[in-house]
């Protein structure tokens, strides 16, 4: 800081008249030892040396902690101030609270006749903080400044010095972080999980020294010839399944005229639904995962902004879907039923409150899930609560004031039991609820480790392992047996570890990361981007992948697939597969997500959700995708052993509309459009001939 810059008071503090800025900084007129006599000799300053009698004054602090040694307290910073006779100074005057420039103060004759010298003056931390008004410099001395302001620590809390997000009651920027503070990759504990057999099988080698893997074609040959024992063949089948990771090349690109928010396969793989911002849910028959058939569309009649979530009943007969309202729509999946959906009011708790019946009508629903028996639906809401709705009685049978911020994600812990619930919130915590022991309305335990809000929570379905995505750009794996007890959590303030950045518009730099001191997660996965929207994560299915992986969408337009040791197993690049896959449409571009900046109008992709088919190596990715991210897509990616194209028809990369029909408006090249249309027509005719023979069987199935 130059001498002409003026220090500024701290945010939230009134300016001190004695610390007003001056035009030219003059240390001789600024700091005078109050303990010395008020004679003319006070204004004479001499350089501080080891032989000086005043050295003890600077090496020891007074009773009020006004001065301290610069080297000890300021991390080796040495303040040097050059004094020169030719230098013009100013002196601050307190006149009506205003600051005016004055003439240079008169100095003693001895001082004015002396030759120009340079003085090194040791100053206190308060004087430096007062001089350096820039916020970044003040953070360097955060601990000293907090002490000077009289900040006190609570010694009873084991979390006293663990906070790194806020200082003095206001948000502060974290100090830069070195890369070695990130969780270790590969994770040792994750490797133990991979070796345990719970998450897939490990590869075995024909030659241990060369570690040469057996090729897929060799495994298929040995299976057909019956050369393996039953146990070894079972293991070989698992290895074949988990090795088939879908590629980035898209088999089919389904285009929507609105952003696509979520899409999931049913547990048996025969059904797929996708939710879009136009308040419509499209359903598809995916009994053949490589040839989908359009099923039906249902509408949310009174939606707000978008459809936030949807959940399919375990028997595939009903679909529940929500918006930013307290109403959940329940629609039958039978294509023969085309009536209006049933409206389930989650604000109806069956009792009278101050707001009338229901009492909690002013909230939106971010996440919903069916219970394993299909009788209940759990919801996470914007009023910081978790609701459990009984479908038979048509009312909410439980409301839990669960968190200190929005509940973005909920799920049941076990597919066979509705008792254990998980909820993830913007308050950075995941809470575990046991409905059998909620007499005190308190959680059974807490998972802490994320430093920013949660975007999604997924359960493995075994009542033990949980997966979460966070705005701190990390995905974490948790074990129910290692959750934090409620008694310990009550002594910790989660807000201390969060910067509260806005993930919708702000980037998250790696330098901002600080490890959570109370992290109880097993494995941390990083590399994807959780920005702009509530991006989701999942466990890979047991049949098609042997539960080997975890995967997540990403703001950079890809699906990231991780091994359990946090290494990257594969990546599906949706942006590359769909780039410029439809021409510009000015009418659709009016809803562009980013209207300004250099990237305005560019083709962008944000994968919000992805679903791995339970029986086939196929991933369906639902995305914000298009020019300015104003539209959406659902792309099908299958394992093709690295092939760039296939020999069948239609060719890979086929573009269709929401009803899986050919749309020439999706092509801007007329010749390519004509050739593609012919291929598509031939393929559809073949599929219809096969489907006609199975119509009776399909109707009986529904």
Buried (B, 14 or more C-beta within 10 A) or exposed (E): EEBEEEBBBBEEEEBEEEBBBBBBBBBBBBEEEEEEEEEEEBBEBEEBEEEEEEEEBBEEBEEEEEBBEBEEBBEEEEBEBEBEEEEEBBBBEEEEEEBBEBEEEEBEEEBEEEEEEEBEBBBBBBBBBBBBBEEEEBBBBBEBBBBBEEEEEEEEEEBEEBBBBBBBEEEBBBEEBEEEEBBEBBBEBBBEBBEEEEBBBEEEEEEEEEEEBBEEEEBEEBBEEEEBEEEEBEBBBBBBBBBBBBBBBBBBBBBBBBBBBBBBBBBEBBBBBBBBBBBBBBBBBBBBBEBBBBBBBBBBEEBEEBBBBBBBBBEBEBBBBBBBBBBBBBBBBEBEEEEEBBBBBBBBBEEEEEEEBBBBBEBBBBBBBBBBBBBBBBBBBBBBBBBBBBBEEEBBEBBBEBBEBBBBBBBBBBBEBBBBBBBBBBBBBBBBBBBEEBEEEBBBBBBBBBBBBBBBBBBBBBBBBBBBBBBBBBBBBBBBEEBBEBEBBEEBEBBBBBBEBEBEEEEBEEEBBBBBBBBBBBBBBBBBBBBBBBBBBBBBBBBBBBBBBBBBBBBBBBBBBBBBBBBEBBBBBBBEBBEEBBEBBEEBBEBBBBEEEEEEBEBBBBBBBBBBBBBBBBBBBBBBBBBBBBBBBBBBBBBBEEEEEEEEEBBBBBBBBBEBEBBEEBBEEEEEBEEBBEBBEEBBEEBEEEBEEEEEEEEEEE
